[in-house]
Amino acid sequence: QVQLAESGGGLVQPGGSLRLSCVASGKINRFADMGWYRQAPGKQRELVAVLRGLRATSYDDSVNGRFTISRDSAKNTWYLQMNSLKPEDTAVYYCNGYPRTIVPGYWGQGTQVTVSE
C-alpha cells in the first residue's frame, strides 16, 4: 500500500520561499513520474509541476521560473522549491503520480501554503 506524506508548508510573506517535501512509502517505483498539484479554496485542483524520470521537468506558466521540482530517489522523496511566492500561490499542495494518481483516487493530506502579509 502506497502512502504519500506532504510537509513543509506554512505562512510566508510575499516574495518569500518554502520547500515542500513529499515522502512516498510502500510499493512505489522510485523513478515514477510525479507531479505537484495545488488546490485553492473554491477552485479545482491543478497541476503545477511535473518531474518525469530523473530530470525532465515541466511547469505551469503561473509558477515557471519560480518553482523547482526535484527528487531524491534514495529517500523516495520529491521536493518543490518555491521562490518569489505570491498571494495567488496560497493553496493546499499535494504530490501524486502523473498523469494518473499512484493509487486510483488516493491523495495524501497535503500541506497548506499561505502567502500573506
N, C-alpha and C positions, 0 to 999 in steps of 0.2 A: 504494500500500500504506500503510495507516494503522498508526502506532505510537503507543503511549501510554507515557509515562515518568513514573512517580510518584517523588516525592522529599520530603524534609522530615521524615521520621520520626526517631525516636531514643528515648533513655531519658529519662524525665521523672518527677519525683516527683508523687504525688497532689496535685491542686489546681493543677498546672502547666498550661502551654499549649504547643501546637505549631501550626504552619501547614503543611499539606501542599500540594504543588503537583502538577499533572498537565499535562504538555505533550503536545499532540497534534500529530503530524506526518503529512504525507501528505494524501490527498484526504479531508477531513472537513468537514462543514458546521459553520461556526464557531458557529452558533446551535443546534446539535443538543442535544436533551435528554440530559443527562448525570447520572450518579449516582456517589456514592462508596459503596464496599462495603468490608466487612472480613471477615476470616476468622481466628478464634481457633483455637488448637491443638485438634484433636479435634472441631471444630464446622464446620457448613456455612457457606459464605459468605452474608453477609446484607447487605441494603441499609440504609444509614444516612441518606443524604441525596440529594435529587434537585433539580436545577435545570432547569426547563422554560423554554425560550426565554431571555429576558433576566433575568426577575425571579421567576417563580413557583417557590417552594421548598416542599419538604415534608421532614419528618424523622421518623425512627423515634422512638418515645416515649422510648427509652433515652438519646437524645442531644439531644432537643428542649430548647432554651433554653441549651445549652452549645456546640453546634457550629453553624457558619455556612458554607454553601456559596456560592461566588461564581465569577465568570468574568471574564477579560479577553479579550474577543473578538479584539482586535487582536493578541494574542500567542498565540491558540489555547491558552490556559491556563485551567485550572479550579483552584480552591483549596478547601481545607477548613480553616477556622479552628476549632481545638479548644481550648476553655477548660474549667477545672474538671475536669481529667482524673481518671478513676478507674481503679483496677486492672483493672476489668472492661472497660475500653476497650482493653486490650492485645490486639493483633491485627496482621495484615498488612493494610494498607489499599490498595485498588485504585480506580481510576476506570474508568468504561466507560460505554457508551451505556445509555439507559434507554428503554423496558423491555427492549430487546434489546441485546446486545453490538454494538459498532461493526462488527466483523467476526465472523461466526459462530465461536464457540468461542475467540476470541482474548482473552487477558488479558495485561496488562503484567506486569512483575516485581514490582510492589507495593513498598510501603515499610513497614518494621517500626516499630510504635509499641509501646513498653513503658512501662507506668506502674507504678512500684515505688519503695519506699523504698530 
